[in-house]
Amino acid sequence: MLIIDRLEEMYAVVENDENDGRMINISKELLDTDCAEGDVIVQRDGRYYPDKEKTAQRREEILKKLKKLGL
């Protein structure tokens, strides 16, 4: 799973969950304009697009964990 950590001037810093959480840089030119920080992204035809369903599931899981911690 690829997750956008942050957007820099020329590239997106992306966590590669399938590679021990290592960070990789992806040129912003390859990102769909709908991509935002925190989005799960998928690659199709040489470009990256947000996976709205997986992003929503991930955010829900994080909120549940925060609630368990009382935050």
N, C-alpha and C positions, 0 to 999 in steps of 0.2 A: 504494500500500500504506500502510495506517495502522498505526503501531507505538506502543504505549503506552510512553512514556519514564518517566513517574512518575505516581503518584497523589497528589493534593493533597487538602485537606479537602473541597472542594466539586466538584472537577473532575479530569479526567485530562488531563495534558499529553501530547499525541500528535504524533509526527513524521509529517508528510504527505509520504511518499516521492515522490508523484506531483506535488508542488508545490515542487520544489527543496529538499525536506527541511525546509520551514518547519514550525514548531510551531503547533499549534492547541489550544484548550482545548475539551473536551467535558464536559458536565455528567455527574457520576457517576450521576445518576438515569437516564441513557440507557444505561449500561453493564450488561451481564449480570453477575450476581454471580460468574461464573467468570472474569471478566477480571482479569488481573494485569499487573504491570510486565513489559515485554519481549514481551508478546503482540502478534501481528499480529491486527488486528480487522477485521471486515466489518460493513457496515450492512445491516440488513434490517428492513423495517417500522418505520422510525424509531428503532430501537435498535441497539446495537453488541454483537456477539458475537465470542468468540475463534475464530480459525481455527487449530485445533490442528495441522493438517497443515503449513500454511505457517509457523507458529511453530516447529515441530520442524525443518523444513528450514532455516530461517534460523539457528537455534541450531547446527545441524550445520555449516553453512557458516562460522560464526564460529569454532567449535572447530577446524576444518581450518586456517583462517588463523592462529590462535594457535599451532598445532602447527608450521606452516611457519616461524614466527618463533622457534620454540624455547621458547615459553612454556607 
